[in-house]
Amino acid sequence: SRQAIKQEVKKAVYAKREAAYIALFDLLNAFKDNPYLVYNRDAFVQPLSELRTRLNLFASQDALDTLEPLYAKIKEVAFAYWEKFGGEEYENYKANRIQYDNATEDDLQHEDDDYQEAHLIDCDTVESTISKLISIMRKDMGTK
C-alpha cells in the first residue's frame, strides 16, 4: 500500500539522519578533545565537509543552522593555515629563511606551532555547539 511505502521511506530517511548525527557527534567530540584537528585535512576537515553534505540532505534545519557558524569558523581557520603553511610559496619561504636567516627546521616548526596555538577555535564555542546540537538531535530523533 501507499502508506506502507511512505513508512519505509520515512524509516530509511530516519536511519540515515541518525547515522549522520552519530558521525557528526563523534567528529565534534574528537575535535573538542583535540582542537588541533582543525589543521588536519584528512582526519577532520575533509570528513566533516563530506558529512555536512550528507547532513544537508537529512538533518533538520535547526541542526544545520546550529552547526553552520562553527563549520564556517573551522573552514576559515583551516584554509588560512593551509594557505600560510602549505604549498610552494611556503617551501620557498622556508628555504630562504634557512639559507639567509640561519633559521633551523626547529625555528620554522616553532613558528608553525605558535601560529596553530594562536588560532585554535575556542573550546567553549565547540562545547556549546555540541550541547545545542545534542538537544536538537534528540528532538529530531524523538529521544528527548
C-alpha atoms as one frame of an Amber mdcrd trajectory, in Angstrom:
protein
   0.000   0.000   0.000   0.949   3.617  -0.441   1.012   4.149   3.330   3.450
   1.263   3.824   5.806   2.693   1.186   5.657   6.105   2.865   6.532   4.490
   6.192   9.510   2.634   4.656  10.830   5.851   3.096  10.410   7.658   6.405
  12.290   4.862   8.209  15.140   4.972   5.692  15.496   8.752   5.998  15.343
   8.463   9.780  18.113   5.813   9.761  20.325   7.965   7.515  19.703  11.007
   9.699  20.574   9.011  12.797  23.807   7.713  11.212  24.784  11.235  10.089
  24.060  12.663  13.540  26.152   9.985  15.241  29.032  10.605  12.816  28.776
  14.367  13.453  28.715  13.844  17.204  31.820  11.611  17.000  33.735  14.108
  14.827  32.858  17.103  17.005  33.755  15.246  20.195  37.119  14.271  18.741
  37.591  17.939  17.817  36.631  19.065  21.321  39.258  16.678  22.758  41.882
  17.754  20.208  41.341  21.290  18.860  44.459  20.905  16.669  42.374  18.668
  14.372  41.252  21.912  12.719  44.593  21.813  10.866  44.223  18.184   9.763
  42.624  17.928   6.343  42.419  14.126   6.126  41.443  13.220   9.676  38.959
  16.013  10.331  38.222  18.816   7.898  37.523  16.674   4.824  35.364  14.122
   6.705  33.432  16.990   8.319  32.917  18.624   4.930  31.675  15.361   3.392
  29.412  14.765   6.372  27.986  18.268   6.094  26.974  17.477   2.521  25.048
  14.440   3.812  23.578  16.490   6.640  22.184  18.940   4.085  20.031  16.069
   2.843  18.986  14.500   6.142  19.399  16.896   9.073  16.793  19.300  10.359
  17.164  22.988   9.530  17.727  23.651  13.251  20.689  21.276  13.303  22.156
  22.816  10.136  21.724  26.365  11.450  23.391  25.408  14.747  26.359  23.725
  13.059  26.922  26.418  10.425  28.798  29.091  12.476  31.242  26.512  13.862
  31.661  24.880  10.447  32.373  28.276   8.849  34.947  29.052  11.566  36.635
  25.654  11.113  36.918  26.234   7.370  38.204  29.783   7.859  40.917  28.714
  10.339  41.916  25.607   8.368  42.138  27.332   4.992  44.093  30.292   6.418
  46.583  27.862   7.941  46.928  25.765   4.780  47.384  28.907   2.726  50.133
  30.176   5.037  51.961  26.908   5.712  51.232  24.850   2.618  52.296  24.872
  -0.949  55.250  26.018  -2.966  55.340  29.575  -1.648  55.863  28.388   1.913
  58.528  25.904   0.798  60.398  28.814  -0.866  59.982  30.923   2.281  61.410
  28.097   4.410  64.363  27.609   2.067  65.106  31.364   2.142  64.845  31.518
   5.929  67.244  28.595   6.278  69.657  29.938   3.662  69.657  33.664   4.529
  68.412  33.992   8.117  70.230  30.989   9.583  66.834  29.629  10.607  66.658
  25.953  11.512  63.888  23.443  10.878  63.160  23.770  14.611  62.717  27.551
  14.267  60.274  27.035  11.420  58.435  24.322  13.348  58.123  26.718  16.310
  56.589  29.357  14.015  54.125  26.772  12.741  53.308  25.589  16.291  52.920
  29.166  17.572  50.588  30.013  14.703  48.485  26.912  15.329  48.199  27.630
  19.026  47.292  31.280  18.439  44.490  30.387  16.011  42.765  27.494  17.779
  38.994  27.628  17.958  37.764  28.413  21.448  36.785  25.263  23.352  33.635
  26.910  24.724  32.400  27.539  21.182  32.830  23.865  20.333  31.228  22.679
  23.570  28.234  24.997  23.301  27.665  23.954  19.674  27.805  20.285  20.691
  25.357  20.745  23.552  22.905  22.704  21.384  23.196  20.038  18.685  22.585
  17.236  21.194  19.292  18.726  22.247  18.261  19.363  18.611  19.297  15.851
  17.572  17.339  14.323  20.454  14.280  16.281  19.435  14.764  15.280  15.777
  15.193  11.621  16.721  12.319  11.683  19.206  14.557  10.841  22.199  14.179
  13.979  24.312
